[in-house]
């Protein structure tokens, strides 16, 4: 009986990971924002939630599948695929790994902040090393001119873009994780687990529960404010447009 329940839960988990992957793809296809030659989307937020809820491997599966699907229709080809993989793997891998070992509200914040900072740095470096070759091929520039073009875009476009994209995806993940995880726990847990959870909640200290709830509200509010501010910067400062 236990084996049957485990197999059923495993099948449900695979289905949910598939749904996360499908949602991440839809988000990237329907809501891309163009900032110069760069594309801002929110698929990494969805993959991050998947990784935080299940485990880093599940999140990385989601993060890797979507770029390959995008590559079948994207005009950026191999360049877009490589940059997407680097960005997604960094944000999703770091945030979900940190959260795996510290499953608290502050563990989630630490994981997402660390992942966002790492993604900013790694993507800026990737733009310096890889983007000149993309511009050389697509625009017919010499490699030297392409490098100069990228370096000129660093302070005005590339670095602000990487900062905003990383912060937005991390903040959206933080904003949506709690309600989505609560819903998924209700779907996945068995009757016995539900009874045990109810008993543990009854036994928990009332003051501790209030503090935890207040922390969640504060983090959610801050995440929401960051998302709004980031969108304002994307459209009004960086000149982003819906693709």
Residue, then its C-alpha position, 0 to 999 in steps of 0.5 A: x500500500x505504501x509503495x502504491x502511494x509513493x508511486x502515485x506521489x512520484x507520478x503526480x510530482x512528474x506531472x507537476x514538474x511538467x506543468x511548471x515547465x509548460x507554464x515557464x515556456x508560456x510565460x517566456x513566449x507570451x510576455x517577453x519584454x525587449x530592451x535593446x537587443x536583449x529579451x527580458x522574461x520571467x521563466x526563471x521565476x517559475x523554474x525557481x519555484x519548482x526547484x524550491x518546492x521539490x528539489x534543485x534537480x527538478x528546478x534544473x530540469x525545468x530550467x533546461x527544457x524551456x531554452x531548448x524549446x525556445x531555440x526552435x523558434x527564437x531568432x537568436x539561435x545558439x547564442x540565445x540558447x547558451x545565454x538562456x541556459x547560463x542565466x536559468x541554471x545559475x538562478x534556479x540552481x543556487x536559489x533552490x540549493x540554498x533553500x534545500x538546506x535552509x527551509x525557512x523564510x530567511x533561507x528562501x530570501x538568502x537563496x534568492x538574493x545570493x542567486x540574483x547577485x551571482x546571476x548578475x555577475x555571471x551574465x555580465x561576464x557572459x555578455x562580455x565574452x559571448x555577445x561580441x561573437x553574436x554581433x559579429x555574425x548577425x551584424x557583420x562587424x569585426x570582432x574588435x568593433x563588436x567587443x567595443x560595441x558591447x563594452x559601450x553598452x555595458x553601463x547603459x544597457x547590459x549591466x542594468x538589464x542583468x540587474x533588473x532581470x535577476x531581481x525581477x525573477x527572484x522577487x516574483x519567485x518570492x512573491x508567488x512561492x508561498x501561495x503556490x507551495x501551499x496549493x501544491x502541498x494540499x494536492x500532494x499530501x496524503x490523509x495521514x500527512x494532513x492529520x499529522x500537519x494539523x496536530x503539529x500546528x495545534x501544538x505549535x507555539x501561538x506566538x511563534x506562528x504569529x512571528x512566522x506569519x508576520x515575516x511572510x507578510x513583510x517579505x511578500x510586501x517587499x517583494x511586491x514593491x521591488x517587482x513594481x519598481x523594477x517594472x517602472x525602471x524597465x519601461x520608463x528608464x531602459x525603454x523596454x517594450x512588449x515584444 
